[in-house]
Amino acid sequence: MGDEFEVTGAGAVNILVVMRIPCQENDAAEFVAAVNGVVEGLLSQDAPRELIVVKINSWFGPKWLGFSGIPMQGLAVFYKALRIPPFVPNRVVSQRRFTGLLSDEVGSGEPLHRNVLGRTALKRLASEVAPGAMLLWYSGSTAKTGRGSMMVYQSAGDHYRSWYVQWGQRGSWHSPHTSGLKVQDLLRMLKAEPMNSAAVAH
């Protein structure tokens, strides 16, 4: 079982966050702990009706966030037509799906990533492939590569907010670098504190 968090805002209720991303072979424990912290903060903050977590086999750069346009550093970016990033299926280590107030795991669901032509990939909108879901990707092999990355799509009605974080290792895991999100808001999220989305933009 996980730790208990309070959902803030209208109709606030206490929920028990029971999902946990496991630390597997070749994963850096510090990185997986950071990803779990972000997940817990997101669940506490947004209480999405569905969360899909995808593990990619190795580090991926911020260009994947730029699949629908490259955000300026530190700015909150909202897209109405955010597309599923075109990771090839053989890069996907796992896909997990969680629903409900208790974030129950309900199987992987339909794969987000498929072998499709480039022009088809441009048509695969997040709002159609996984309507209303929060999507999160994180990298594997972090103990071997010494760096890790994570990308999140947060659903906000018919729009999505997207952001990217990367960590590196120089003796120990140092401060993250972000795109589409301020570092201080990421750190606040890691403490499972409510984040004022209006304060993200300069």
C-alpha positions in Angstrom: 0.0 0.0 0.0 1.1 3.6 -0.6 0.8 6.7 1.5 -2.5 8.6 2.0 -2.9 11.9 0.3 -5.7 14.5 0.4 -7.2 15.7 -2.9 -7.6 19.4 -2.8 -10.2 21.7 -4.3 -13.9 21.3 -4.7 -15.3 18.0 -3.3 -11.9 17.2 -1.7 -11.7 13.7 -0.3 -9.0 11.5 1.2 -7.7 8.9 -1.2 -5.2 6.2 -0.8 -2.5 6.1 -3.5 -1.8 2.5 -3.9 0.1 2.4 -7.2 3.8 2.2 -7.2 6.3 2.1 -10.1 8.8 -0.7 -9.3 12.5 -0.4 -9.4 13.7 -3.0 -11.9 17.0 -4.3 -13.1 19.2 -1.5 -14.5 16.9 1.2 -13.0 18.5 3.8 -10.7 16.6 3.7 -7.4 16.9 7.5 -7.0 15.3 8.1 -10.3 12.4 5.7 -9.8 11.8 7.3 -6.4 11.6 10.7 -8.1 9.1 9.4 -10.7 7.0 7.8 -7.9 7.1 11.2 -6.1 5.8 13.0 -9.2 3.1 10.4 -9.7 1.9 10.7 -6.1 1.9 14.5 -6.4 -0.1 14.3 -9.6 -2.6 11.9 -8.2 -3.0 14.0 -5.1 -3.2 17.3 -7.0 -5.4 16.3 -10.0 -7.1 13.0 -9.1 -7.4 11.9 -12.7 -10.0 9.4 -13.6 -7.4 7.4 -15.5 -3.6 7.3 -15.5 -1.5 5.5 -18.1 2.2 4.9 -17.3 4.6 3.9 -20.0 8.2 2.8 -19.5 10.5 3.5 -22.4 13.7 1.3 -22.7 16.2 4.2 -22.4 16.6 7.9 -22.1 14.6 10.1 -24.4 15.2 13.8 -25.0 12.9 16.9 -24.9 12.3 16.6 -28.7 9.6 14.2 -27.9 7.7 16.9 -26.1 8.2 19.0 -29.3 6.2 16.5 -31.4 3.3 19.0 -31.1 5.4 22.1 -30.8 8.4 23.0 -28.6 7.5 24.9 -25.4 9.7 27.7 -24.1 11.7 26.9 -21.0 9.6 27.0 -17.8 6.4 28.0 -19.4 3.1 26.2 -19.1 2.0 25.0 -22.5 -1.5 23.9 -23.4 -2.5 22.1 -26.6 -5.9 21.3 -27.8 -4.5 18.9 -30.4 -1.7 17.2 -28.5 -0.5 14.1 -30.3 0.8 10.8 -28.9 4.6 10.8 -29.2 5.7 8.3 -31.9 7.8 5.9 -29.9 8.2 2.7 -31.8 6.6 -0.3 -29.9 9.9 -2.1 -29.4 11.1 0.8 -27.2 8.1 0.2 -24.9 9.1 -1.9 -21.8 5.7 -1.8 -20.2 2.4 0.0 -20.1 0.2 0.2 -17.0 -3.2 1.7 -16.5 -4.8 2.9 -13.3 -8.3 4.1 -12.6 -10.6 5.4 -9.8 -10.0 7.1 -6.5 -7.8 4.3 -5.3 -5.7 4.2 -8.5 -6.5 0.5 -9.0 -4.5 -1.2 -11.8 -6.8 -2.5 -14.4 -4.5 -4.0 -17.0 -2.5 -2.3 -19.7 -5.4 -1.4 -22.0 -4.9 -0.7 -25.7 -1.2 0.1 -26.5 -0.6 3.8 -26.9 2.3 3.1 -29.3 1.9 1.3 -32.6 3.9 0.9 -35.8 2.3 3.5 -38.0 3.3 5.7 -40.9 4.5 9.3 -40.1 1.4 10.9 -41.5 -0.8 8.6 -39.4 1.2 9.4 -36.3 0.4 13.1 -36.9 -3.3 12.2 -36.6 -3.1 10.2 -33.4 -4.5 12.8 -30.9 -4.2 12.1 -27.2 -7.9 13.2 -26.8 -8.9 10.4 -29.2 -6.5 7.7 -28.3 -6.8 8.1 -24.5 -9.6 10.6 -23.9 -9.5 12.2 -20.5 -6.5 10.2 -19.3 -3.3 11.5 -17.7 -0.3 10.1 -19.6 3.2 9.6 -18.2 6.3 8.3 -19.9 9.6 7.6 -18.1 12.9 6.1 -19.1 14.5 2.8 -18.2 18.2 1.7 -18.0 18.9 4.8 -15.8 21.5 3.0 -13.7 23.4 2.2 -16.9 23.1 5.5 -18.7 23.3 7.8 -15.6 20.4 9.9 -16.7 16.6 9.7 -16.7 13.7 11.4 -18.4 10.0 11.8 -17.8 7.2 13.4 -19.8 3.6 14.1 -18.7 0.4 15.0 -20.5 -2.2 16.4 -18.1 -5.7 16.5 -19.3 -7.6 19.8 -18.7 -11.0 19.5 -20.4 -10.5 19.4 -24.2 -6.9 20.6 -23.8 -3.7 19.0 -22.5 -0.8 20.5 -20.6 2.5 18.8 -21.4 5.9 19.0 -19.8 9.2 17.2 -19.7 11.9 16.6 -17.0 15.3 15.1 -17.2 17.8 14.1 -14.5 21.5 13.4 -14.7 24.0 11.7 -12.4 27.3 13.1 -11.4 28.2 11.0 -8.4 24.7 11.5 -7.2 21.4 12.6 -8.9 21.5 16.3 -9.3 18.8 19.0 -9.8 16.4 18.3 -12.7 16.0 20.3 -15.9 12.5 21.0 -17.1 10.6 22.1 -20.2 7.1 23.3 -19.8 7.3 23.4 -16.0 9.2 25.4 -13.5 11.6 23.5 -11.4 10.1 24.9 -8.2 6.7 23.6 -9.2 8.2 20.2 -9.9 9.7 20.2 -6.4 6.4 21.2 -4.9 4.8 18.3 -6.7 7.4 15.9 -5.3 6.2 17.0 -1.8 2.6 16.3 -2.9 1.6 19.9 -2.3 -1.1 21.5 -4.4 0.3 23.4 -7.4 -1.3 26.5 -8.7 -1.3 26.0 -12.4 -1.8 29.7 -13.0 1.5 30.4 -11.4 3.5 28.2 -13.8 3.5 30.7 -16.6 5.8 33.8 -16.3 
